[in-house]
Amino acid sequence: MRVKRCRASDIAELTAFLRAVDLTLSGLEAPTVRLWIERDETDTIVGSTGYELSVDGAHALIRSVAVGPGHRSRGRGNALAVHALKYAAEEGATTAWLFSRRSGPFW
């Protein structure tokens, strides 16, 4: 599987994936949001991750970390979360925030 930066042409498919796993859809196209998708060998989205930077760039809101049901319990969620944290830190974020509606046990 491969993780690649989400492009504008991927947003509709990512939105459908996030809807299926019951994650927030608002603001996906905002300029402060960075998103990545993970695809399997059939080119289907099976995971996603991202963050939203604060205006000053010091804070990152971790968002859209999801793994499709058939790919869970293999460490992918953790790897995707670390991916977002790494890139947020590279952009200058020193604090990460997370709000979760239903995935508390994962976090």
C-alpha positions as CSV (number, residue, x, y, z in Angstrom):
1,M,0.0,0.0,0.0
2,R,1.1,3.5,-0.6
3,V,0.4,6.9,1.1
4,K,0.2,9.8,-1.3
5,R,-0.8,13.5,-0.9
6,C,-4.5,14.0,-1.6
7,R,-5.1,16.0,-4.7
8,A,-8.2,18.0,-5.6
9,S,-9.2,15.1,-8.0
10,D,-9.2,12.7,-5.0
11,I,-11.6,14.8,-2.7
12,A,-14.9,13.2,-3.9
13,E,-13.5,9.7,-3.4
14,L,-12.0,10.7,0.0
15,T,-15.3,12.2,1.0
16,A,-17.1,9.0,0.3
17,F,-14.5,7.0,2.2
18,L,-14.7,9.3,5.3
19,R,-18.5,9.2,5.1
20,A,-18.4,5.4,5.1
21,V,-16.1,5.4,8.2
22,D,-18.2,8.1,9.9
23,L,-15.6,10.9,10.1
24,T,-16.1,14.6,9.7
25,L,-16.3,15.9,6.2
26,S,-16.3,19.7,6.7
27,G,-13.4,21.8,5.6
28,L,-11.6,19.2,3.6
29,E,-10.7,21.7,0.8
30,A,-9.6,24.5,3.2
31,P,-6.1,25.8,2.4
32,T,-4.9,25.0,5.9
33,V,-5.8,21.3,5.6
34,R,-3.2,18.8,4.5
35,L,-4.5,15.3,3.6
36,W,-3.0,12.0,2.5
37,I,-4.7,8.9,1.3
38,E,-3.6,5.3,1.3
39,R,-4.6,3.0,-1.5
40,D,-4.4,-0.7,-1.9
41,E,-3.3,-2.7,-4.9
42,T,-6.7,-2.2,-6.6
43,D,-6.3,1.6,-6.2
44,T,-9.1,1.8,-3.7
45,I,-8.7,4.2,-0.7
46,V,-8.2,2.1,2.4
47,G,-6.8,4.8,4.7
48,S,-6.4,8.5,5.2
49,T,-4.7,11.0,7.4
50,G,-4.2,14.7,7.7
51,Y,-4.0,17.8,9.8
52,E,-5.1,21.4,9.8
53,L,-2.6,24.1,10.7
54,S,-3.4,27.2,12.8
55,V,-2.9,30.6,11.3
56,D,0.4,31.0,13.1
57,G,1.5,27.4,12.0
58,A,2.3,26.5,15.6
59,H,-0.7,24.2,16.2
60,A,-1.9,21.2,14.2
61,L,-5.4,19.7,14.5
62,I,-5.0,16.0,13.6
63,R,-7.9,15.0,11.4
64,S,-9.2,12.4,9.0
65,V,-7.1,9.6,10.4
66,A,-9.1,6.5,9.2
67,V,-8.6,2.9,8.1
68,G,-11.1,0.9,6.2
69,P,-12.7,-1.9,8.2
70,G,-10.9,-4.7,6.2
71,H,-7.5,-3.2,7.0
72,R,-7.8,-2.5,10.7
73,S,-5.8,-4.0,13.6
74,R,-2.6,-4.1,11.5
75,G,-0.9,-0.9,12.8
76,R,-2.1,1.2,9.8
77,G,-4.0,3.7,12.0
78,N,-0.9,4.3,14.1
79,A,1.3,4.7,11.0
80,L,-1.1,7.1,9.4
81,A,-1.3,9.2,12.6
82,V,2.5,9.3,12.9
83,H,2.7,10.4,9.2
84,A,0.4,13.4,9.9
85,L,2.4,14.4,13.0
86,K,5.7,14.1,11.2
87,Y,4.6,16.4,8.4
88,A,2.9,18.9,10.8
89,A,6.2,19.1,12.7
90,E,8.1,19.6,9.5
91,E,5.8,22.6,8.7
92,G,6.6,24.1,12.1
93,A,3.8,22.9,14.3
94,T,4.9,22.4,17.9
95,T,1.6,21.3,19.4
96,A,-0.9,18.8,18.1
97,W,-4.6,18.7,19.0
98,L,-7.1,15.9,18.5
99,F,-10.9,15.8,18.9
100,S,-12.7,12.5,18.4
101,R,-16.4,11.7,18.3
102,R,-16.3,7.9,18.4
103,S,-12.7,6.7,18.0
104,G,-11.6,7.3,21.6
105,P,-10.5,3.6,22.1
106,F,-8.1,4.0,19.1
107,W,-6.5,7.2,20.4
